[in-house]
C-alpha cells in the first residue's frame, strides 16, 4: 500500500526556520497521518511570553510562533485549541505558514473538529502563495479526495509543483504516479529518476519504491542486491512496507532464504499493523517457515489481514472455510469471503465465487450471476476463470452453448499453462 505525507512546517518567525515533518499514511486510522520532527525547540516560558505579548499586539509572525508553541508544548503546556486560535489569527492576516498550520490541525482534528474541507481550504490559500508544503498537501488531498473531489491529474500537477519547490516527499509522490500511471502516462524511467532524487535525500518512501524498481527491473536494470540495500535503508527508518518487503525477500528468494531474518523484519512491520505483513505471517504458519506449522494460527493472521481489507487474504479466508483448513468447513462462510474479495477486484475470489454460483454450493445456483463474475476475472486474465468460462460455453450454462467459443477459451487457458484446460482440449478433439 503506498504511503504519503502532508507536511507541517515547524518554523518560528522571524527568528529562524524550524525544519519539520515527515508524514506517513495509516490506512486503518485516517487518510493521512502526520508526524512532527522538531529539530530545534526547547523554548523557555520567558521566550514564549515574549512571543505572546507581541502576538496580542497584532504581530502576525508572533501569532504564528505562539500557535506553534501551543501545538508543540514549547515554553507552555501543549494546547491544540489555543494553537488553532493563534494560527487562525495569523492565517487570516495571510501568513502562509499559519494557513498551512491551521490546515494541518483541521486534517488531524487537533484543537478543532476534523474537517478536510477546511483543511483543503487553508492548504489552498497557502499553496496560492507558493508555500511548498501546502502545494504538496493539496496534491495529497486531490489524490485521496479529501476536502476536494478526487482527481489524479490535479494531484499530479500539485506534486510536480512541489517537486519544483524541492519538497522532499514530493519526489516519491510524483514518482509513484509515474510508476502506476496515475494522473500522468505510466513511465518507469521517469519514476526511477524521481525516486532516486528522493532516496538521495533519505526519504524512506522513495528508497522503498526505488528498491521495487531495482527488484523488478522497472525503468532500470534489475539488481536484487541494490534493491535489498534500498529496502534496508528504508526499513531502518521504520518504513513498514520496506520491512515487509525485506521479510518477504528472506522468505522466498531461493539464494537468500533466512527465516530468522524474515521473521525479524515481518514482526517489525506487524507491529505497525501493516496488512501485507499479517498476510506474510499467515504464510509462515501455513508453510512452517521459521515457525511450527499451525493452520489455525495461519487463519488468524489471514483474518487480521482480511479485516484490514487485504483482498488476497480475504480470498484465502474463503478457501480456508471451503476446505476446512484451520477452521471448521462452512461453505456459507466461504461464499461470504469470496464475495468480499470479488467485490474488491481479486480475480481468484471472483473465480471461486462464480464456481459456487455455478454449483449452487453455499449459495443459490445462479448461472447468469456466475457468468458476470467469470467475465470480470477473465478480463484480468485469470486462467482458471478463462477455462471455466469455456466450460460454461461448452454446456450452455448462463450463455448460449457454443463449441467454438468453448474451444477458444480452453485454448487461451492452455496457452497460459493451465493443465485442466489442456485436458479439456484433448477431450474436445
C-alpha positions as CSV (number, residue, x, y, z in Angstrom):
1,X,0.0,0.0,0.0
2,X,1.5,3.3,-1.0
3,X,2.3,5.8,1.7
4,X,2.4,9.6,1.5
5,X,2.5,12.6,3.8
6,X,1.2,16.0,4.2
7,X,3.8,18.1,5.9
8,X,3.5,20.7,8.6
9,X,6.1,23.4,8.7
10,X,7.6,23.9,12.1
11,X,9.1,27.4,11.7
12,X,9.3,30.2,14.1
13,X,9.2,33.7,12.7
14,X,11.2,35.8,12.3
15,X,14.0,34.3,14.4
16,X,14.7,31.1,12.4
17,X,13.2,28.4,10.4
18,X,12.5,25.0,12.0
19,X,12.6,22.1,9.7
20,X,9.9,19.7,10.1
21,X,7.7,17.0,9.4
22,X,7.5,13.7,8.0
23,X,4.3,12.1,7.1
24,X,3.2,8.6,6.9
25,X,-0.1,7.2,5.8
26,X,-2.0,4.9,8.1
27,X,-5.0,3.4,6.3
28,X,-6.6,1.9,9.3
29,X,-6.6,5.3,11.1
30,X,-7.4,8.0,8.6
31,X,-6.4,9.0,5.2
32,X,-3.3,10.9,6.2
33,X,-1.4,10.6,9.4
34,X,1.1,13.3,10.4
35,X,4.3,13.2,12.4
36,X,6.3,16.2,13.5
37,X,10.0,16.4,13.9
38,X,11.2,19.5,15.8
39,X,14.9,20.0,15.2
40,X,15.4,23.0,17.4
41,X,12.8,23.5,20.1
42,X,13.4,23.9,23.8
43,X,11.7,27.3,24.1
44,X,11.6,28.7,27.6
45,X,8.4,30.1,29.2
46,X,10.1,33.5,29.1
47,X,10.6,33.3,25.3
48,X,7.0,32.1,24.9
49,X,5.8,35.1,26.9
50,X,7.7,37.5,24.6
51,X,6.0,35.9,21.6
52,X,2.6,36.2,23.2
53,X,3.0,39.8,24.2
54,X,3.9,40.6,20.6
55,X,1.1,38.4,19.3
56,X,-1.5,40.2,21.4
57,X,-0.3,43.5,19.9
58,X,-1.1,42.1,16.4
59,X,2.3,40.9,15.2
60,X,1.5,38.2,12.7
61,X,4.8,36.3,13.0
62,X,4.5,36.3,16.7
63,X,0.9,35.0,16.4
64,X,2.3,32.1,14.4
65,X,5.0,31.5,16.9
66,X,2.5,31.3,19.8
67,X,0.4,28.8,17.8
68,X,3.5,26.7,17.2
69,X,4.5,26.8,20.9
70,X,1.0,25.8,22.0
71,X,0.9,23.0,19.4
72,X,4.2,21.5,20.4
73,X,4.3,22.3,24.1
74,X,7.3,24.6,23.8
75,X,7.5,27.0,26.7
76,X,3.9,26.4,27.6
77,X,1.6,23.5,28.2
78,X,0.5,21.9,25.0
79,X,-2.9,23.1,24.0
80,X,-4.2,22.4,20.5
81,X,-7.3,24.6,20.8
82,X,-5.0,27.6,21.6
83,X,-2.7,26.6,18.8
84,X,-5.7,26.7,16.4
85,X,-6.8,30.0,17.8
86,X,-3.4,31.7,17.2
87,X,-2.8,30.1,13.9
88,X,-6.1,31.3,12.7
89,X,-5.3,34.9,13.7
90,X,-2.1,34.8,11.6
91,X,-3.7,32.8,8.8
92,X,-6.5,35.4,8.4
93,X,-3.7,38.0,8.0
94,X,-2.4,36.0,5.1
95,X,0.7,34.3,6.6
96,X,1.2,31.1,4.6
97,X,2.9,29.1,7.3
98,X,0.0,29.7,9.6
99,X,-2.5,28.9,6.9
100,X,-0.7,25.6,6.4
101,X,-0.6,25.0,10.2
102,X,-4.3,25.6,10.6
103,X,-5.0,23.3,7.6
104,X,-2.8,20.7,9.4
105,X,-4.9,20.9,12.6
106,X,-8.1,20.5,10.6
107,X,-6.7,17.5,8.8
108,X,-5.6,15.9,12.0
109,X,-8.6,17.0,14.1
110,X,-6.4,18.7,16.7
111,X,-7.9,21.6,18.6
112,X,-10.7,21.7,16.1
113,X,-13.1,19.1,14.7
114,X,-11.6,17.1,11.9
115,X,-12.7,18.8,8.7
116,X,-11.0,18.1,5.4
117,X,-12.9,20.7,3.5
118,X,-11.5,23.4,5.9
119,X,-8.1,21.7,5.7
120,X,-8.1,21.9,1.9
121,X,-9.3,25.5,2.0
122,X,-6.3,26.6,4.1
123,X,-3.8,24.5,2.3
124,X,-5.1,26.0,-0.9
125,X,-4.6,29.6,0.4
126,X,-1.0,28.8,1.4
127,X,-0.4,27.0,-1.9
128,X,-1.6,30.0,-3.9
129,X,1.3,31.9,-2.2
130,X,3.8,29.3,-3.3
131,X,4.1,27.6,0.1
132,X,5.8,24.3,-0.9
133,X,4.4,22.1,1.9
134,X,0.8,23.2,1.2
135,X,1.3,22.6,-2.5
136,X,2.3,19.1,-1.6
137,X,-0.7,18.8,0.8
138,X,-3.1,19.8,-2.0
139,X,-1.6,17.0,-4.1
140,X,-2.4,14.6,-1.4
141,X,-5.9,16.0,-0.9
142,X,-6.6,15.6,-4.6
143,X,-5.1,12.1,-4.7
144,X,-7.4,10.8,-1.9
145,X,-10.4,13.1,-2.5
146,X,-10.1,14.7,0.9
147,X,-11.8,18.1,1.0
148,X,-11.8,18.2,-2.8
149,X,-13.1,15.8,-5.5
150,X,-10.6,13.1,-6.1
151,X,-8.6,14.0,-9.2
152,X,-5.3,12.3,-10.1
153,X,-4.5,14.7,-12.8
154,X,-4.8,17.7,-10.4
155,X,-2.8,15.7,-7.8
156,X,0.0,15.1,-10.2
157,X,0.1,18.8,-11.1
158,X,0.4,19.8,-7.5
159,X,3.1,17.1,-6.9
160,X,5.0,18.5,-9.9
161,X,4.9,22.0,-8.4
162,X,6.0,20.6,-5.0
163,X,9.0,18.9,-6.7
164,X,9.9,22.2,-8.3
165,X,9.9,23.6,-4.7
166,X,12.2,20.7,-3.6
167,X,9.7,19.3,-1.1
168,X,11.4,16.0,-0.3
169,X,8.3,13.8,-0.1
170,X,7.0,15.1,-3.4
171,X,9.7,13.2,-5.3
172,X,8.2,9.9,-4.1
173,X,4.6,11.0,-4.6
174,X,5.1,12.1,-8.2
175,X,7.4,9.2,-8.9
176,X,4.7,6.8,-7.6
177,X,2.2,8.4,-10.1
178,X,4.6,7.8,-13.0
179,X,5.2,4.3,-11.7
180,X,1.5,3.3,-11.7
181,X,0.3,5.7,-14.4
182,X,-1.9,7.8,-12.1
183,X,-2.7,11.3,-13.4
184,X,0.2,11.0,-15.9
185,X,1.2,8.5,-18.5
186,X,3.0,5.5,-17.0
187,X,6.7,6.0,-17.3
188,X,9.0,3.8,-15.3
189,X,12.2,5.7,-16.3
190,X,10.7,9.0,-15.1
191,X,9.6,7.3,-11.9
192,X,13.1,6.0,-11.3
193,X,14.6,9.5,-11.7
194,X,12.2,10.9,-9.1
195,X,12.6,8.1,-6.7
196,X,16.4,8.4,-7.0
197,X,16.3,12.1,-6.1
198,X,14.0,11.4,-3.1
199,X,16.2,8.4,-2.0
200,X,19.3,10.6,-2.2
201,X,17.6,12.9,0.3
202,X,17.0,9.9,2.6
203,X,13.2,9.8,2.1
204,X,12.2,6.2,3.2
205,X,9.2,6.1,0.8
206,X,11.4,6.9,-2.1
207,X,14.1,4.4,-1.0
208,X,11.4,1.7,-0.9
209,X,10.0,2.5,-4.3
210,X,13.4,2.7,-5.9
211,X,14.1,-0.7,-4.4
212,X,11.0,-2.0,-6.1
213,X,12.2,-0.7,-9.4
214,X,15.6,-2.4,-9.0
215,X,13.9,-5.6,-7.7
216,X,11.6,-6.0,-10.7
217,X,13.7,-4.2,-13.3
218,X,11.1,-1.5,-13.9
219,X,12.7,1.6,-15.5
220,X,16.2,0.3,-14.6
221,X,18.2,-2.9,-14.9
222,X,17.2,-5.4,-12.4
223,X,19.6,-5.6,-9.5
224,X,18.5,-7.6,-6.4
225,X,21.5,-6.6,-4.4
226,X,20.8,-2.9,-4.9
227,X,17.1,-3.5,-4.2
228,X,17.8,-5.1,-0.8
229,X,20.2,-2.3,0.1
230,X,17.4,0.3,-0.6
231,X,14.8,-1.8,1.3
232,X,17.2,-1.9,4.2
233,X,17.8,1.9,4.2
234,X,14.0,2.4,4.2
235,X,13.3,-0.3,6.8
236,X,15.9,1.0,9.2
237,X,14.0,4.3,9.2
238,X,10.9,2.4,10.3
239,X,9.0,2.3,6.9
240,X,6.7,-0.7,7.3
241,X,6.3,-1.7,3.6
242,X,10.1,-1.9,3.3
243,X,10.3,-4.0,6.5
244,X,7.6,-6.3,5.0
245,X,9.4,-6.5,1.6
246,X,12.7,-7.5,3.4
247,X,10.8,-10.2,5.2
248,X,9.2,-11.4,2.0
249,X,12.6,-11.4,0.3
250,X,14.2,-13.6,3.0
251,X,11.2,-15.9,2.9
252,X,11.1,-16.5,-0.8
253,X,14.4,-15.7,-2.5
254,X,15.9,-19.1,-3.4
255,X,19.5,-17.9,-2.8
256,X,18.9,-15.8,0.3
257,X,16.4,-17.7,2.4
258,X,16.8,-16.8,6.0
259,X,13.6,-17.4,8.0
260,X,15.1,-15.9,11.2
261,X,15.8,-12.6,9.4
262,X,12.4,-12.8,7.6
263,X,10.5,-13.0,10.9
264,X,12.5,-10.2,12.5
265,X,11.5,-7.8,9.7
266,X,8.0,-9.1,9.5
267,X,7.4,-8.6,13.2
268,X,8.5,-5.0,12.9
269,X,6.0,-4.4,10.1
270,X,3.3,-6.3,12.0
271,X,3.9,-4.0,15.0
272,X,2.9,-1.2,12.7
273,X,-0.3,-3.1,11.7
274,X,0.6,-3.5,8.1
275,X,-1.9,-5.9,6.4
276,X,0.7,-7.2,4.0
277,X,2.8,-8.3,6.9
278,X,-0.2,-10.1,8.5
279,X,-0.6,-12.0,5.2
280,X,3.1,-13.0,5.1
281,X,2.9,-14.1,8.8
282,X,0.0,-16.3,7.8
283,X,2.2,-17.8,5.0
284,X,4.9,-18.6,7.6
285,X,2.4,-20.5,9.8
286,X,0.8,-22.2,6.8
287,X,4.1,-23.4,5.4
288,X,6.0,-23.8,8.6
289,X,8.6,-21.2,7.6
290,X,10.7,-20.4,10.7
291,X,7.8,-21.4,12.9
292,X,6.0,-24.6,13.7
293,X,3.3,-25.2,11.1
294,X,-0.1,-24.2,12.5
295,X,-3.1,-23.8,10.2
296,X,-5.3,-22.3,12.9
297,X,-2.7,-19.6,13.6
298,X,-2.3,-19.1,9.9
299,X,-6.1,-18.5,9.6
300,X,-6.0,-15.9,12.4
301,X,-3.2,-14.0,10.7
302,X,-5.1,-14.1,7.4
303,X,-8.3,-13.0,9.2
304,X,-6.4,-9.9,10.5
305,X,-5.2,-9.0,7.0
306,X,-8.7,-9.7,5.6
307,X,-10.4,-7.5,8.1
308,X,-8.0,-4.7,7.1
309,X,-9.2,-5.1,3.5
310,X,-6.3,-7.1,2.1
311,X,-8.0,-8.8,-0.9
312,X,-5.7,-11.8,-1.2
313,X,-6.2,-12.6,2.5
314,X,-9.9,-12.3,2.1
315,X,-9.8,-14.9,-0.7
316,X,-7.7,-17.2,1.4
317,X,-10.2,-17.0,4.1
318,X,-12.8,-18.2,1.6
319,X,-10.5,-21.1,0.7
320,X,-9.9,-22.0,4.4
321,X,-13.7,-22.2,5.0
322,X,-14.3,-24.1,1.8
323,X,-11.6,-26.7,2.5
324,X,-11.9,-26.7,6.3
325,X,-8.2,-25.9,6.8
326,X,-7.6,-24.2,10.2
327,X,-11.3,-23.7,10.6
328,X,-14.4,-25.8,10.5
329,X,-15.6,-26.3,7.0
330,X,-18.5,-23.9,6.2
331,X,-19.5,-23.1,2.6
332,X,-21.8,-20.3,3.6
333,X,-18.9,-18.5,5.2
334,X,-16.7,-19.4,2.3
335,X,-19.1,-17.8,-0.1
336,X,-19.3,-14.6,2.1
337,X,-15.5,-14.2,2.0
338,X,-15.3,-14.9,-1.7
339,X,-17.9,-12.3,-2.4
340,X,-16.0,-9.7,-0.4
341,X,-12.8,-10.5,-2.3
342,X,-14.6,-10.5,-5.6
343,X,-16.1,-7.0,-4.9
344,X,-12.5,-5.8,-4.2
345,X,-11.5,-7.0,-7.6
346,X,-9.5,-10.1,-6.7
347,X,-9.7,-12.4,-9.7
348,X,-9.2,-15.6,-7.7
349,X,-12.1,-14.6,-5.4
350,X,-14.2,-13.7,-8.5
351,X,-13.4,-17.1,-10.0
352,X,-14.2,-19.0,-6.8
353,X,-17.4,-17.1,-6.2
354,X,-18.5,-17.9,-9.7
355,X,-17.8,-21.5,-9.1
356,X,-20.0,-21.5,-6.0
357,X,-22.8,-19.9,-8.1
358,X,-22.4,-22.5,-10.9
359,X,-22.5,-25.4,-8.4
360,X,-25.1,-23.9,-6.0
361,X,-22.6,-24.6,-3.3
362,X,-23.2,-22.4,-0.2
363,X,-25.4,-20.2,-2.3
364,X,-28.4,-20.5,-4.6
365,X,-27.3,-21.6,-8.0
366,X,-27.3,-18.7,-10.5
367,X,-25.7,-19.2,-13.9
368,X,-26.2,-15.6,-15.0
369,X,-24.5,-14.2,-12.0
370,X,-21.7,-16.7,-12.3
371,X,-21.1,-15.6,-15.9
372,X,-20.9,-12.0,-14.7
373,X,-18.1,-12.8,-12.2
374,X,-16.3,-15.1,-14.5
375,X,-16.1,-12.3,-17.2
376,X,-14.6,-9.9,-14.6
377,X,-11.9,-12.5,-13.7
378,X,-11.3,-13.3,-17.4
379,X,-10.7,-9.6,-18.0
380,X,-7.9,-9.9,-15.5
381,X,-6.5,-12.9,-17.5
382,X,-7.2,-15.4,-14.7
383,X,-6.5,-18.8,-16.4
384,X,-9.0,-20.8,-14.2
385,X,-11.7,-18.3,-15.0
386,X,-10.9,-18.5,-18.7
387,X,-11.2,-22.3,-18.5
388,X,-14.4,-22.1,-16.5
389,X,-16.0,-19.7,-19.0
390,X,-15.1,-22.1,-21.7
391,X,-16.8,-24.8,-19.7
392,X,-20.0,-22.7,-19.5
393,X,-20.0,-22.2,-23.3
394,X,-19.5,-25.9,-23.7
395,X,-22.5,-26.7,-21.6
396,X,-24.7,-23.7,-22.2
397,X,-24.6,-22.6,-18.5
398,X,-25.8,-18.9,-18.4
399,X,-24.8,-18.5,-22.1
400,X,-25.9,-20.0,-25.4
401,X,-23.9,-23.2,-26.0
402,X,-21.1,-22.5,-28.4
403,X,-18.5,-25.2,-29.0
404,X,-16.2,-22.9,-31.0
405,X,-16.1,-20.3,-28.2
406,X,-15.6,-23.0,-25.6
407,X,-12.6,-24.3,-27.5
408,X,-11.2,-20.8,-27.8
409,X,-11.4,-20.2,-24.1
410,X,-9.8,-23.6,-23.3
411,X,-7.0,-22.8,-25.8
412,X,-6.4,-19.4,-24.1
413,X,-6.2,-21.0,-20.7
414,X,-4.0,-23.8,-22.0
415,X,-1.6,-21.3,-23.6
416,X,-1.2,-19.8,-20.1
417,X,-0.1,-23.2,-18.8
418,X,-3.4,-24.3,-17.1
419,X,-3.3,-28.1,-17.2
420,X,-7.0,-28.7,-16.8
421,X,-7.6,-26.6,-19.9
422,X,-5.2,-28.8,-21.8
423,X,-7.2,-31.8,-20.7
424,X,-10.4,-30.2,-21.8
425,X,-8.9,-29.5,-25.3
426,X,-7.9,-33.1,-25.6
427,X,-11.5,-34.2,-24.8
428,X,-12.9,-31.9,-27.5
429,X,-10.7,-33.4,-30.2
